[in-house]
Amino acid sequence: MLTVWGRAFRNRKGQATVEMALLLPVVLLVLFGIAEFGRAFAAYLALQHAAREGARLGVTGATDLEIIQRVYDSAPVLDPSRLSVTIVPAEGSRSSGDYLTISLSYSFDFAVPLIQQITGSQISLQAQLSMLVE
């Protein structure tokens, strides 16, 4: 003979399954969003580091090609085909006391399709750094 509590518990067996089915998409969206934000932030930090390394080399009298190569070498996690480097002023017009500005632009692609539908398939990350030429 089932008691009142036993019948009530038996009728709620599927409740946990329904609750999980309702909450699982929201939980997965939050988890994937956190992971994608982490990837984008890591790419931004790599971009900032590469700009700093390129500027450090550039203020010592390096050529534009050497600066660009240092930028690419300093950011191995970034895809070089999506990385754009701008150096101002140009190689021949730099003199001591001038500011050398390194500007980087990177197209970051999201990996999770659901996040792509919310934010767009890619975002543009940018970093800029200026230093005095020695």
C-alpha positions in Angstrom: 0.0 0.0 0.0 1.4 3.3 -1.1 1.2 6.2 1.3 0.3 9.7 0.2 4.0 10.7 0.0 4.9 7.6 -2.0 2.2 8.5 -4.7 3.3 12.1 -4.8 7.0 11.1 -5.3 6.1 8.5 -8.0 4.2 11.2 -10.0 7.2 13.5 -10.0 9.8 11.2 -11.5 9.8 13.0 -14.8 10.1 16.5 -13.2 13.9 16.5 -13.1 14.1 15.4 -16.7 11.8 18.2 -17.8 13.6 20.8 -15.8 16.9 19.6 -17.2 15.5 19.8 -20.7 14.4 23.4 -20.1 17.7 24.6 -18.4 20.3 22.7 -20.4 20.2 25.0 -23.5 20.7 28.1 -21.3 23.5 26.5 -19.3 25.3 25.4 -22.5 24.9 28.9 -24.0 26.5 30.5 -21.0 29.3 28.0 -20.9 30.1 28.3 -24.6 29.8 32.1 -24.3 32.4 32.1 -21.5 34.7 29.9 -23.6 34.4 32.1 -26.7 34.9 35.3 -24.7 38.1 33.7 -23.2 39.4 32.9 -26.7 38.7 36.4 -27.9 40.4 37.9 -24.9 43.4 35.7 -25.3 43.7 36.8 -29.0 43.4 40.5 -27.9 46.2 40.0 -25.3 48.4 38.3 -28.0 47.7 41.3 -30.2 48.7 43.7 -27.5 51.9 41.8 -26.8 52.8 41.6 -30.5 52.3 45.4 -30.9 54.6 46.0 -27.9 57.3 43.7 -29.2 57.2 45.3 -32.6 57.4 48.8 -31.2 60.3 47.9 -29.0 62.3 46.6 -32.0 61.2 49.5 -34.1 62.5 52.3 -31.8 66.0 50.8 -32.0 66.3 51.4 -35.8 65.0 48.2 -37.2 63.5 48.0 -40.7 59.8 47.7 -41.4 60.2 44.1 -42.5 62.1 43.2 -39.3 59.3 44.8 -37.2 56.6 42.9 -39.1 58.5 39.7 -38.7 58.8 40.3 -34.9 55.1 41.0 -34.7 54.3 37.7 -36.4 56.8 35.8 -34.2 55.4 37.4 -31.0 51.9 36.2 -31.7 52.1 32.5 -32.7 48.5 31.8 -31.6 47.2 34.3 -34.2 46.6 33.4 -37.9 49.1 35.6 -39.9 46.7 35.8 -42.9 44.2 37.7 -40.8 46.7 40.0 -39.1 47.2 43.4 -40.5 50.3 45.6 -39.5 50.6 49.3 -40.0 53.8 51.2 -39.1 53.8 55.0 -38.9 56.1 56.8 -39.8 57.6 54.8 -42.7 61.1 53.4 -42.5 63.0 56.2 -44.2 61.3 59.1 -42.3 62.0 58.0 -38.7 64.3 60.1 -36.7 65.3 60.3 -33.0 62.6 61.8 -30.8 59.7 61.0 -33.2 56.9 58.6 -32.1 56.8 55.2 -33.8 53.2 53.9 -33.9 52.4 50.2 -34.5 48.8 49.5 -35.3 47.5 45.9 -35.5 44.1 44.7 -36.7 43.0 41.0 -36.5 39.8 39.3 -37.6 38.7 36.9 -34.9 36.4 34.1 -35.9 34.0 32.5 -33.4 34.1 28.7 -33.3 30.6 28.0 -31.8 27.8 28.4 -34.4 25.3 29.5 -31.8 27.6 32.3 -30.6 28.1 33.2 -34.3 24.4 33.7 -34.7 24.2 36.0 -31.7 27.3 38.1 -32.2 28.1 37.6 -35.9 30.7 35.3 -37.4 33.7 37.5 -36.6 34.8 40.6 -34.8 37.7 42.9 -35.4 40.3 43.2 -32.7 42.7 46.2 -32.8 45.8 47.2 -30.8 47.9 50.3 -31.2 51.1 51.3 -29.4 53.4 54.3 -29.7 57.0 54.7 -28.5 59.7 57.3 -28.9 62.4 56.5 -31.4 65.9 56.3 -29.7 
